[in-house]
Amino acid sequence: MEKRSKKVIKKRNWAFIVYPESIKEDWIGELQLTGLPFAISPLHDADCNPDGEVKKAHYHVIVCYSGPTSYSVVKRLTDSLGATAPQALEQVIGYYRYLTHKDNPEKAQYDEADIVRGNGFNILDYSDLKASEKEKIKKDLQILIKERSLLEYCDLMDILLESGTDEQYSVASNNTYFFDKYLTSLRNKVKEMKG
């Protein structure tokens, strides 16, 4: 009988699930020590099965290697953490959006601000925003500037650094001229109104 050779899967990007009751206490710290860029979903504690029963609370995790890495290497990591077996990711952006069920309105929704990122993980490294998405973000940032009565570019960037999304920060930092001119115009308008 001929032996079948098992195909070795090698991918850069992997995902796995973590159940709070079976994971090591400092699993995020251990993940940080690996140096691998990672993203952790908010705790999925409102997901339901098709019959309406609430699923066991869990986290979804993305880890990204610098080069193709075999399943067995990633499995050693997940085993050491007490996580589930890893799954290779074809597309990081799609799974990242799943961390909050962004494209699944029929599922429980979670806040993107609660995603934990480590070791330099930036979703923009895995996806280019479409022109229409960039324009929408620019408009949203312009509304933010007006609502908060911001007059300085540094204030905008500080707010986005602390509580904005990676996409918002990227759009603002790559459109410095637009936002600087807009804020300068607002400052001049405020001076004229006071003068």
VENFENUR-V958496 format. One record per residue. N is the residue number from 1. RES is the residue in one small letter. SS is DSSP state (@ for helix, = for strand, . for the rest). PSI is psi in whole degrees, -180 to 180 (NA if undefined). OMEGA is omega as a letter, one per 20 degrees, with the letter a starting at -180 (none if undefined). Layout:
N;RES;SS;PSI;OMEGA, N;RES;SS;PSI;OMEGA
//
This chain:
1;m;.;136;a, 2;e;.;136;r, 3;k;.;135;r, 4;r;.;135;r, 5;s;.;132;a, 6;k;.;127;a, 7;k;.;130;r, 8;v;.;120;r, 9;i;.;128;r, 10;k;=;121;r, 11;k;=;158;r, 12;r;=;-35;a, 13;n;=;134;a, 14;w;=;158;r, 15;a;=;154;r, 16;f;=;170;a, 17;i;=;144;a, 18;v;=;127;r, 19;y;.;124;a, 20;p;@;-36;a, 21;e;@;-13;a, 22;s;@;7;a, 23;i;.;156;r, 24;k;.;153;a, 25;e;.;-47;a, 26;d;.;46;a, 27;w;@;-33;r, 28;i;@;-40;r, 29;g;@;-42;r, 30;e;@;-38;r, 31;l;@;-40;r, 32;q;@;-41;a, 33;l;@;-21;r, 34;t;.;-23;a, 35;g;.;-3;a, 36;l;.;132;r, 37;p;=;136;a, 38;f;=;159;r, 39;a;=;136;a, 40;i;=;129;r, 41;s;.;162;r, 42;p;.;161;r, 43;l;.;120;r, 44;h;=;91;a, 45;d;.;10;r, 46;a;.;11;r, 47;d;.;143;a, 48;c;=;149;r, 49;n;.;167;r, 50;p;.;-28;r, 51;d;.;2;r, 52;g;.;-8;r, 53;e;.;136;a, 54;v;=;132;r, 55;k;.;161;r, 56;k;.;135;a, 57;a;.;142;a, 58;h;=;164;r, 59;y;=;147;r, 60;h;=;138;a, 61;v;=;138;r, 62;i;=;132;r, 63;v;=;141;a, 64;c;=;124;r, 65;y;=;159;a, 66;s;=;-18;r, 67;g;=;173;r, 68;p;=;131;a, 69;t;=;138;a, 70;s;=;156;r, 71;y;@;-43;a, 72;s;@;-36;r, 73;v;@;-45;a, 74;v;@;-37;r, 75;k;@;-37;r, 76;r;@;-39;r, 77;l;@;-50;a, 78;t;@;-37;r, 79;d;@;-42;a, 80;s;@;-27;r, 81;l;@;-21;a, 82;g;.;25;a, 83;a;.;177;r, 84;t;.;172;r, 85;a;.;144;a, 86;p;.;156;r, 87;q;=;135;r, 88;a;=;140;r, 89;l;.;130;r, 90;e;.;-34;a, 91;q;.;114;a, 92;v;@;-42;a, 93;i;@;-42;r, 94;g;@;-44;a, 95;y;@;-36;r, 96;y;@;-42;r, 97;r;@;-30;r, 98;y;@;-23;r, 99;l;.;-27;r, 100;t;.;3;a, 101;h;.;34;a, 102;k;.;-37;a, 103;d;.;12;a, 104;n;.;74;a, 105;p;.;-18;r, 106;e;.;-11;r, 107;k;.;166;r, 108;a;.;138;a, 109;q;.;142;a, 110;y;.;155;a, 111;d;.;127;r, 112;e;@;-29;r, 113;a;@;-19;a, 114;d;@;2;r, 115;i;.;131;r, 116;v;=;126;r, 117;r;=;143;a, 118;g;=;160;r, 119;n;.;40;r, 120;g;.;14;r, 121;f;.;128;r, 122;n;.;119;a, 123;i;@;-25;a, 124;l;@;-17;r, 125;d;@;-15;a, 126;y;.;-2;a, 127;s;.;140;r, 128;d;.;130;r, 129;l;.;143;r, 130;k;.;157;a, 131;a;@;-41;a, 132;s;@;-34;r, 133;e;@;-40;r, 134;k;@;-43;r, 135;e;@;-39;r, 136;k;@;-42;r, 137;i;@;-41;r, 138;k;@;-44;r, 139;k;@;-44;r, 140;d;@;-39;r, 141;l;@;-36;r, 142;q;@;-41;r, 143;i;@;-43;r, 144;l;@;-44;r, 145;i;@;-46;a, 146;k;@;-46;a, 147;e;@;-36;a, 148;r;.;2;a, 149;s;.;43;r, 150;l;.;145;r, 151;l;.;-4;a, 152;e;.;139;r, 153;y;@;-39;a, 154;c;@;-35;r, 155;d;@;-42;r, 156;l;@;-49;a, 157;m;@;-36;r, 158;d;@;-42;r, 159;i;@;-44;a, 160;l;@;-34;r, 161;l;@;-40;a, 162;e;@;-40;a, 163;s;@;7;r, 164;g;.;172;r, 165;t;.;165;r, 166;d;@;-39;a, 167;e;@;-44;r, 168;q;@;-45;r, 169;y;@;-44;a, 170;s;@;-45;a, 171;v;@;-43;a, 172;a;@;-41;a, 173;s;@;-22;r, 174;n;.;1;r, 175;n;.;43;a, 176;t;@;-46;a, 177;y;@;-48;a, 178;f;@;-52;a, 179;f;@;-37;r, 180;d;@;-44;r, 181;k;@;-42;r, 182;y;@;-46;a, 183;l;@;-38;r, 184;t;@;-44;r, 185;s;@;-42;r, 186;l;@;-44;r, 187;r;@;-45;a, 188;n;@;-39;r, 189;k;@;-44;r, 190;v;@;-42;r, 191;k;@;-44;a, 192;e;@;-41;a, 193;m;@;-35;a, 194;k;@;-29;a, 195;g;.;NA;none
//
